[in-house]
Amino acid sequence: MTVTPAVDAKGVGRRRVIREKGRQRLSRLVKQHQRQTVAQLTAQYNAGASASVSEHTVQRTLFDMGLCSRRLTRVPLLTKRHRQLRLKWAREH
């Protein structure tokens, strides 16, 4: 008797609620509306889909696709003195 590992077995585990077509649709929604929250994206996704999904499912799917939120880092602008010092350093090196 041969035993196949679970990795090679077909149809093992629970089916995903958001399948490949749904992932493509979700990706398209994110690209069109980059500033929307997960709650807003979930509402838009559920408006067109036949099966309703939770915010957590949408957030987990986005994370699996490599899409996660980032905050911009605020940095002060360079002053005239800073520019002069940079130019001086660049000429020396």
N, CA, C and O atoms as a printed pandas DataFrame, in Angstrom:
     atom_number atom_name residue_name chain_id  residue_number  x_coord  y_coord  z_coord
0              1         N          MET        A               1    0.840   -1.174    0.000
1              2        CA          MET        A               1    0.000    0.000    0.000
2              3         C          MET        A               1    0.892    1.247    0.000
3              4         O          MET        A               1    1.782    1.379    0.840
4              5         N          THR        A               2    0.647    2.153   -0.942
5              6        CA          THR        A               2    1.420    3.389   -1.008
6              7         C          THR        A               2    0.574    4.537   -0.486
7              8         O          THR        A               2   -0.623    4.629   -0.758
8              9         N          VAL        A               3    1.215    5.394    0.256
9             10        CA          VAL        A               3    0.527    6.549    0.832
10            11         C          VAL        A               3    1.063    7.799    0.146
11            12         O          VAL        A               3    2.272    8.026    0.110
12            13         N          THR        A               4    0.159    8.603   -0.394
13            14        CA          THR        A               4    0.589    9.847   -1.038
14            15         C          THR        A               4    0.583   10.972   -0.015
15            16         O          THR        A               4   -0.335   11.069    0.799
16            17         N          PRO        A               5    1.605   11.823   -0.052
17            18        CA          PRO        A               5    1.612   12.955    0.878
18            19         C          PRO        A               5    0.452   13.906    0.589
19            20         O          PRO        A               5   -0.067   13.953   -0.526
20            21         N          ALA        A               6    0.062   14.650    1.599
21            22        CA          ALA        A               6   -1.070   15.577    1.473
22            23         C          ALA        A               6   -0.782   16.666    0.450
23            24         O          ALA        A               6   -1.710   17.219   -0.140
24            25         N          VAL        A               7    0.483   16.981    0.231
25            26        CA          VAL        A               7    0.844   18.039   -0.714
26            27         C          VAL        A               7    0.482   17.625   -2.139
27            28         O          VAL        A               7    0.015   18.443   -2.932
28            29         N          ASP        A               8    0.703   16.353   -2.454
29            30        CA          ASP        A               8    0.453   15.870   -3.813
30            31         C          ASP        A               8   -1.002   15.481   -4.050
31            32         O          ASP        A               8   -1.434   15.384   -5.198
32            33         N          ALA        A               9   -1.755   15.261   -2.991
33            34        CA          ALA        A               9   -3.131   14.822   -3.146
34            35         C          ALA        A               9   -3.988   15.966   -3.681
35            36         O          ALA        A               9   -3.848   17.115   -3.263
36            37         N          LYS        A              10   -4.873   15.628   -4.609
37            38        CA          LYS        A              10   -5.735   16.641   -5.217
38            39         C          LYS        A              10   -6.996   16.809   -4.380
39            40         O          LYS        A              10   -7.594   15.829   -3.935
40            41         N          GLY        A              11   -7.391   18.050   -4.172
41            42        CA          GLY        A              11   -8.638   18.322   -3.472
42            43         C          GLY        A              11   -8.560   18.182   -1.967
43            44         O          GLY        A              11   -9.558   17.870   -1.317
44            45         N          VAL        A              12   -7.383   18.411   -1.409
45            46        CA          VAL        A              12   -7.244   18.306    0.037
46            47         C          VAL        A              12   -7.441   19.685    0.652
47            48         O          VAL        A              12   -6.887   20.671    0.166
48            49         N          GLY        A              13   -8.216   19.754    1.705
49            50        CA          GLY        A              13   -8.426   21.005    2.412
50            51         C          GLY        A              13   -9.680   21.719    1.941
51            52         O          GLY        A              13  -10.355   21.306    0.998
52            53         N          ARG        A              14   -9.958   22.795    2.632
53            54        CA          ARG        A              14  -11.159   23.563    2.321
54            55         C          ARG        A              14  -10.936   24.415    1.087
55            56         O          ARG        A              14   -9.850   24.959    0.887
56            57         N          ARG        A              15  -11.964   24.529    0.260
57            58        CA          ARG        A              15  -11.876   25.374   -0.932
58            59         C          ARG        A              15  -11.878   26.829   -0.520
59            60         O          ARG        A              15  -12.533   27.208    0.450
60            61         N          ARG        A              16  -11.156   27.629   -1.247
61            62        CA          ARG        A              16  -11.089   29.064   -0.942
62            63         C          ARG        A              16  -12.379   29.747   -1.367
63            64         O          ARG        A              16  -12.980   29.398   -2.383
64            65         N          VAL        A              17  -12.791   30.725   -0.573
65            66        CA          VAL        A              17  -14.014   31.467   -0.884
66            67         C          VAL        A              17  -13.766   32.361   -2.093
67            68         O          VAL        A              17  -14.603   32.449   -2.992
68            69         N          ILE        A              18  -12.609   33.023   -2.108
69            70        CA          ILE        A              18  -12.243   33.876   -3.245
70            71         C          ILE        A              18  -11.296   33.080   -4.119
71            72         O          ILE        A              18  -10.133   32.884   -3.765
72            73         N          ARG        A              19  -11.782   32.625   -5.246
73            74        CA          ARG        A              19  -10.965   31.834   -6.155
74            75         C          ARG        A              19  -10.184   32.741   -7.094
75            76         O          ARG        A              19  -10.152   33.955   -6.890
76            77         N          GLU        A              20   -9.559   32.180   -8.109
77            78        CA          GLU        A              20   -8.658   32.938   -8.985
78            79         C          GLU        A              20   -9.356   34.109   -9.679
79            80         O          GLU        A              20   -8.805   35.209   -9.730
80            81         N          LYS        A              21  -10.547   33.892  -10.209
81            82        CA          LYS        A              21  -11.284   34.988  -10.865
82            83         C          LYS        A              21  -11.601   36.102   -9.869
83            84         O          LYS        A              21  -11.509   37.286  -10.191
84            85         N          GLY        A              22  -11.973   35.702   -8.661
85            86        CA          GLY        A              22  -12.264   36.677   -7.620
86            87         C          GLY        A              22  -11.028   37.456   -7.211
87            88         O          GLY        A              22  -11.110   38.650   -6.922
88            89         N          ARG        A              23   -9.881   36.786   -7.183
89            90        CA          ARG        A              23   -8.626   37.464   -6.860
90            91         C          ARG        A              23   -8.284   38.494   -7.935
91            92         O          ARG        A              23   -7.810   39.586   -7.623
92            93         N          GLN        A              24   -8.521   38.149   -9.188
93            94        CA          GLN        A              24   -8.271   39.092  -10.281
94            95         C          GLN        A              24   -9.201   40.300  -10.160
95            96         O          GLN        A              24   -8.784   41.440  -10.364
96            97         N          ARG        A              25  -10.446   40.038   -9.831
97            98        CA          ARG        A              25  -11.423   41.120   -9.667
98            99         C          ARG        A              25  -11.049   42.028   -8.502
99           100         O          ARG        A              25  -11.151   43.251   -8.598
100          101         N          LEU        A              26  -10.614   41.416   -7.398
101          102        CA          LEU        A              26  -10.194   42.182   -6.230
102          103         C          LEU        A              26   -8.959   43.017   -6.545
103          104         O          LEU        A              26   -8.856   44.165   -6.113
104          105         N          SER        A              27   -8.033   42.450   -7.289
105          106        CA          SER        A              27   -6.835   43.185   -7.700
106          107         C          SER        A              27   -7.201   44.387   -8.555
107          108         O          SER        A              27   -6.629   45.467   -8.406
108          109         N          ARG        A              28   -8.163   44.189   -9.454
109          110        CA          ARG        A              28   -8.625   45.287  -10.303
110          111         C          ARG        A              28   -9.275   46.394   -9.466
111          112         O          ARG        A              28   -9.060   47.578   -9.723
112          113         N          LEU        A              29  -10.068   46.005   -8.467
113          114        CA          LEU        A              29  -10.699   46.986   -7.585
114          115         C          LEU        A              29   -9.653   47.807   -6.831
115          116         O          LEU        A              29   -9.787   49.023   -6.695
116          117         N          VAL        A              30   -8.618   47.136   -6.346
117          118        CA          VAL        A              30   -7.568   47.828   -5.595
118          119         C          VAL        A              30   -6.818   48.806   -6.499
119          120         O          VAL        A              30   -6.505   49.921   -6.082
120          121         N          LYS        A              31   -6.532   48.396   -7.720
121          122        CA          LYS        A              31   -5.798   49.271   -8.642
122          123         C          LYS        A              31   -6.623   50.489   -9.041
123          124         O          LYS        A              31   -6.068   51.566   -9.260
124          125         N          GLN        A              32   -7.938   50.331   -9.138
125          126        CA          GLN        A              32   -8.796   51.449   -9.507
126          127         C          GLN        A              32   -8.988   52.421   -8.344
127          128         O          GLN        A              32   -9.077   53.632   -8.546
128          129         N          HIS        A              33   -9.051   51.878   -7.118
129          130        CA          HIS        A              33   -9.324   52.700   -5.931
130          131         C          HIS        A              33   -8.256   52.412   -4.881
131          132         O          HIS        A              33   -8.496   51.658   -3.938
132          133         N          GLN        A              34   -7.087   53.008   -5.043
133          134        CA          GLN        A              34   -5.951   52.686   -4.179
134          135         C          GLN        A              34   -6.086   53.201   -2.753
135          136         O          GLN        A              34   -5.458   52.656   -1.845
136          137         N          ARG        A              35   -6.880   54.224   -2.537
137          138        CA          ARG        A              35   -6.983   54.830   -1.210
138          139         C          ARG        A              35   -8.128   54.267   -0.368
139          140         O          ARG        A              35   -8.364   54.750    0.740
140          141         N          GLN        A              36   -8.838   53.266   -0.865
141          142        CA          GLN        A              36   -9.991   52.747   -0.133
142          143         C          GLN        A              36   -9.564   51.793    0.980
143          144         O          GLN        A              36   -8.531   51.128    0.903
144          145         N          THR        A              37  -10.399   51.752    2.015
145          146        CA          THR        A              37  -10.145   50.849    3.130
146          147         C          THR        A              37  -10.611   49.437    2.770
147          148         O          THR        A              37  -11.281   49.225    1.760
148          149         N          VAL        A              38  -10.240   48.484    3.616
149          150        CA          VAL        A              38  -10.659   47.097    3.398
150          151         C          VAL        A              38  -12.183   46.992    3.468
151          152         O          VAL        A              38  -12.788   46.228    2.716
152          153         N          ALA        A              39  -12.799   47.754    4.363
153          154        CA          ALA        A              39  -14.263   47.727    4.492
154          155         C          ALA        A              39  -14.928   48.206    3.207
155          156         O          ALA        A              39  -15.914   47.616    2.765
156          157         N          GLN        A              40  -14.405   49.263    2.608
157          158        CA          GLN        A              40  -14.969   49.789    1.367
158          159         C          GLN        A              40  -14.744   48.814    0.215
159          160         O          GLN        A              40  -15.634   48.620   -0.614
160          161         N          LEU        A              41  -13.563   48.199    0.155
161          162        CA          LEU        A              41  -13.289   47.212   -0.897
162          163         C          LEU        A              41  -14.196   45.999   -0.752
163          164         O          LEU        A              41  -14.678   45.456   -1.746
164          165         N          THR        A              42  -14.427   45.576    0.487
165          166        CA          THR        A              42  -15.306   44.427    0.735
166          167         C          THR        A              42  -16.726   44.734    0.278
167          168         O          THR        A              42  -17.388   43.887   -0.322
168          169         N          ALA        A              43  -17.192   45.946    0.564
169          170        CA          ALA        A              43  -18.550   46.329    0.152
170          171         C          ALA        A              43  -18.662   46.327   -1.370
171          172         O          ALA        A              43  -19.668   45.876   -1.917
172          173         N          GLN        A              44  -17.637   46.828   -2.055
173          174        CA          GLN        A              44  -17.665   46.830   -3.522
174          175         C          GLN        A              44  -17.596   45.408   -4.069
175          176         O          GLN        A              44  -18.290   45.076   -5.030
176          177         N          TYR        A              45  -16.763   44.574   -3.462
177          178        CA          TYR        A              45  -16.632   43.189   -3.918
178          179         C          TYR        A              45  -17.951   42.439   -3.728
179          180         O          TYR        A              45  -18.377   41.693   -4.609
180          181         N          ASN        A              46  -18.592   42.638   -2.581
181          182        CA          ASN        A              46  -19.852   41.948   -2.298
182          183         C          ASN        A              46  -21.013   42.470   -3.137
183          184         O          ASN        A              46  -22.007   41.766   -3.313
184          185         N          ALA        A              47  -20.906   43.683   -3.653
185          186        CA          ALA        A              47  -21.971   44.241   -4.490
186          187         C          ALA        A              47  -22.106   43.473   -5.804
187          188         O          ALA        A              47  -23.205   43.372   -6.349
188          189         N          GLY        A              48  -21.011   42.938   -6.311
189          190        CA          GLY        A              48  -21.067   42.250   -7.595
190          191         C          GLY        A              48  -20.982   40.740   -7.490
191          192         O          GLY        A              48  -21.388   40.035   -8.414
192          193         N          ALA        A              49  -20.471   40.235   -6.401
193          194        CA          ALA        A              49  -20.261   38.789   -6.280
194          195         C          ALA        A              49  -21.527   38.080   -5.824
195          196         O          ALA        A              49  -22.391   38.669   -5.175
196          197         N          SER        A              50  -21.617   36.811   -6.177
197          198        CA          SER        A              50  -22.769   36.032   -5.748
198          199         C          SER        A              50  -22.607   35.592   -4.294
199          200         O          SER        A              50  -23.584   35.562   -3.546
200          201         N          ALA        A              51  -21.374   35.249   -3.885
201          202        CA          ALA        A              51  -21.128   34.839   -2.513
202          203         C          ALA        A              51  -20.575   36.020   -1.723
203          204         O          ALA        A              51  -19.683   36.725   -2.194
204          205         N          SER        A              52  -21.100   36.230   -0.538
205          206        CA          SER        A              52  -20.656   37.322    0.309
206          207         C          SER        A              52  -19.414   36.886    1.093
207          208         O          SER        A              52  -19.352   35.765    1.597
208          209         N          VAL        A              53  -18.430   37.781    1.189
209          210        CA          VAL        A              53  -17.201   37.477    1.920
210          211         C          VAL        A              53  -17.002   38.523    3.017
211          212         O          VAL        A              53  -17.525   39.634    2.936
212          213         N          SER        A              54  -16.241   38.148    4.038
213          214        CA          SER        A              54  -16.006   39.053    5.159
214          215         C          SER        A              54  -14.809   39.956    4.886
215          216         O          SER        A              54  -14.031   39.719    3.962
216          217         N          GLU        A              55  -14.677   40.994    5.703
217          218        CA          GLU        A              55  -13.543   41.908    5.581
218          219         C          GLU        A              55  -12.237   41.165    5.841
219          220         O          GLU        A              55  -11.229   41.409    5.178
220          221         N          HIS        A              56  -12.268   40.260    6.809
221          222        CA          HIS        A              56  -11.066   39.492    7.143
222          223         C          HIS        A              56  -10.602   38.647    5.963
223          224         O          HIS        A              56   -9.402   38.536    5.711
224          225         N          THR        A              57  -11.541   38.056    5.246
225          226        CA          THR        A              57  -11.203   37.255    4.063
226          227         C          THR        A              57  -10.573   38.124    2.990
227          228         O          THR        A              57   -9.585   37.728    2.372
228          229         N          VAL        A              58  -11.132   39.299    2.765
229          230        CA          VAL        A              58  -10.581   40.222    1.766
230          231         C          VAL        A              58   -9.188   40.664    2.184
231          232         O          VAL        A              58   -8.272   40.696    1.361
232          233         N          GLN        A              59   -9.020   41.007    3.458
233          234        CA          GLN        A              59   -7.721   41.457    3.939
234          235         C          GLN        A              59   -6.676   40.350    3.812
235          236         O          GLN        A              59   -5.547   40.612    3.397
236          237         N          ARG        A              60   -7.040   39.126    4.163
237          238        CA          ARG        A              60   -6.115   37.991    4.061
238          239         C          ARG        A              60   -5.754   37.718    2.599
239          240         O          ARG        A              60   -4.602   37.417    2.288
240          241         N          THR        A              61   -6.736   37.824    1.709
241          242        CA          THR        A              61   -6.479   37.598    0.286
242          243         C          THR        A              61   -5.548   38.664   -0.269
243          244         O          THR        A              61   -4.636   38.350   -1.033
244          245         N          LEU        A              62   -5.765   39.927    0.106
245          246        CA          LEU        A              62   -4.891   41.011   -0.344
246          247         C          LEU        A              62   -3.471   40.792    0.157
247          248         O          LEU        A              62   -2.510   41.023   -0.578
248          249         N          PHE        A              63   -3.331   40.347    1.403
249          250        CA          PHE        A              63   -2.014   40.093    1.964
250          251         C          PHE        A              63   -1.317   38.956    1.226
251          252         O          PHE        A              63   -0.117   39.027    0.962
252          253         N          ASP        A              64   -2.071   37.903    0.890
253          254        CA          ASP        A              64   -1.519   36.774    0.123
254          255         C          ASP        A              64   -1.063   37.215   -1.267
255          256         O          ASP        A              64   -0.113   36.662   -1.822
256          257         N          MET        A              65   -1.756   38.223   -1.825
257          258        CA          MET        A              65   -1.394   38.731   -3.151
258          259         C          MET        A              65   -0.226   39.709   -3.079
259          260         O          MET        A              65    0.246   40.190   -4.109
260          261         N          GLY        A              66    0.243   40.006   -1.865
261          262        CA          GLY        A              66    1.365   40.916   -1.704
262          263         C          GLY        A              66    0.960   42.374   -1.611
263          264         O          GLY        A              66    1.796   43.265   -1.759
264          265         N          LEU        A              67   -0.315   42.620   -1.367
265          266        CA          LEU        A              67   -0.806   43.995   -1.244
266          267         C          LEU        A              67   -1.113   44.286    0.214
267          268         O          LEU        A              67   -2.036   43.709    0.789
268          269         N          CYS        A              68   -0.343   45.175    0.806
269          270        CA          CYS        A              68   -0.612   45.577    2.181
270          271         C          CYS        A              68   -0.398   47.076    2.297
271          272         O          CYS        A              68    0.298   47.685    1.484
272          273         N          SER        A              69   -1.000   47.655    3.309
273          274        CA          SER        A              69   -0.984   49.109    3.428
274          275         C          SER        A              69    0.372   49.618    3.892
275          276         O          SER        A              69    1.102   48.944    4.619
276          277         N          ARG        A              70    0.675   50.798    3.456
277          278        CA          ARG        A              70    1.909   51.484    3.839
278          279         C          ARG        A              70    1.565   52.926    4.171
279          280         O          ARG        A              70    0.651   53.506    3.586
280          281         N          ARG        A              71    2.294   53.494    5.102
281          282        CA          ARG        A              71    2.145   54.910    5.410
282          283         C          ARG        A              71    3.348   55.642    4.865
283          284         O          ARG        A              71    4.481   55.172    4.971
284          285         N          LEU        A              72    3.092   56.800    4.279
285          286        CA          LEU        A              72    4.178   57.601    3.758
286          287         C          LEU        A              72    4.973   58.196    4.906
287          288         O          LEU        A              72    4.405   58.605    5.919
288          289         N          THR        A              73    6.287   58.241    4.744
289          290        CA          THR        A              73    7.139   58.848    5.750
290          291         C          THR        A              73    7.317   60.310    5.414
291          292         O          THR        A              73    7.711   60.658    4.301
292          293         N          ARG        A              74    7.027   61.155    6.367
293          294        CA          ARG        A              74    7.174   62.586    6.151
294          295         C          ARG        A              74    8.596   62.984    6.491
295          296         O          ARG        A              74    9.087   62.691    7.581
296          297         N          VAL        A              75    9.256   63.652    5.557
297          298        CA          VAL        A              75   10.622   64.109    5.773
298          299         C          VAL        A              75   10.688   65.603    5.487
299          300         O          VAL        A              75    9.986   66.096    4.604
300          301         N          PRO        A              76   11.517   66.321    6.219
301          302        CA          PRO        A              76   11.628   67.752    5.956
302          303         C          PRO        A              76   12.348   67.995    4.625
303          304         O          PRO        A              76   13.196   67.204    4.211
304          305         N          LEU        A              77   12.001   69.084    3.976
305          306        CA          LEU        A              77   12.638   69.441    2.717
306          307         C          LEU        A              77   14.041   69.965    2.978
307          308         O          LEU        A              77   14.341   70.436    4.075
308          309         N          LEU        A              78   14.895   69.880    1.970
309          310        CA          LEU        A              78   16.256   70.385    2.105
310          311         C          LEU        A              78   16.257   71.913    2.089
311          312         O          LEU        A              78   15.581   72.535    1.270
312          313         N          THR        A              79   17.018   72.503    2.997
313          314        CA          THR        A              79   17.156   73.957    3.013
314          315         C          THR        A              79   18.288   74.355    2.066
315          316         O          THR        A              79   19.006   73.505    1.540
316          317         N          LYS        A              80   18.428   75.646    1.865
317          318        CA          LYS        A              80   19.481   76.144    0.989
318          319         C          LYS        A              80   20.851   75.753    1.550
319          320         O          LYS        A              80   21.753   75.379    0.801
320          321         N          ARG        A              81   20.992   75.842    2.855
321          322        CA          ARG        A              81   22.268   75.469    3.505
322          323         C          ARG        A              81   22.570   73.984    3.305
323          324         O          ARG        A              81   23.713   73.617    3.035
324          325         N          HIS        A              82   21.564   73.137    3.433
325          326        CA          HIS        A              82   21.769   71.702    3.225
326          327         C          HIS        A              82   22.253   71.416    1.809
327          328         O          HIS        A              82   23.159   70.608    1.601
328          329         N          ARG        A              83   21.638   72.089    0.838
329          330        CA          ARG        A              83   22.043   71.890   -0.560
330          331         C          ARG        A              83   23.493   72.296   -0.780
331          332         O          ARG        A              83   24.235   71.615   -1.488
332          333         N          GLN        A              84   23.893   73.405   -0.172
333          334        CA          GLN        A              84   25.270   73.872   -0.310
334          335         C          GLN        A              84   26.251   72.870    0.306
335          336         O          GLN        A              84   27.294   72.571   -0.275
336          337         N          LEU        A              85   25.904   72.363    1.481
337          338        CA          LEU        A              85   26.774   71.388    2.138
338          339         C          LEU        A              85   26.870   70.087    1.342
339          340         O          LEU        A              85   27.942   69.487    1.261
340          341         N          ARG        A              86   25.767   69.654    0.760
341          342        CA          ARG        A              86   25.781   68.441   -0.082
342          343         C          ARG        A              86   26.663   68.624   -1.302
343          344         O          ARG        A              86   27.448   67.744   -1.656
344          345         N          LEU        A              87   26.526   69.779   -1.942
345          346        CA          LEU        A              87   27.317   70.067   -3.136
346          347         C          LEU        A              87   28.797   70.121   -2.785
347          348         O          LEU        A              87   29.635   69.617   -3.533
348          349         N          LYS        A              88   29.116   70.728   -1.653
349          350        CA          LYS        A              88   30.508   70.811   -1.203
350          351         C          LYS        A              88   31.060   69.408   -0.964
351          352         O          LYS        A              88   32.176   69.097   -1.378
352          353         N          TRP        A              89   30.273   68.557   -0.293
353          354        CA          TRP        A              89   30.701   67.183   -0.009
354          355         C          TRP        A              89   30.896   66.397   -1.303
355          356         O          TRP        A              89   31.857   65.638   -1.430
356          357         N          ALA        A              90   29.992   66.574   -2.258
357          358        CA          ALA        A              90   30.066   65.848   -3.538
358          359         C          ALA        A              90   31.311   66.263   -4.316
359          360         O          ALA        A              90   31.958   65.425   -4.944
360          361         N          ARG        A              91   31.647   67.539   -4.277
361          362        CA          ARG        A              91   32.850   68.002   -4.992
362          363         C          ARG        A              91   34.121   67.466   -4.352
363          364         O          ARG        A              91   35.093   67.174   -5.048
364          365         N          GLU        A              92   34.118   67.332   -3.015
365          366        CA          GLU        A              92   35.288   66.795   -2.315
366          367         C          GLU        A              92   35.487   65.318   -2.588
367          368         O          GLU        A              92   36.617   64.830   -2.627
368          369         N          HIS        A              93   34.402   64.618   -2.773
369          370        CA          HIS        A              93   34.506   63.161   -2.956
370          371         C          HIS        A              93   34.309   62.827   -4.412
371          372         O          HIS        A              93   34.356   61.657   -4.789
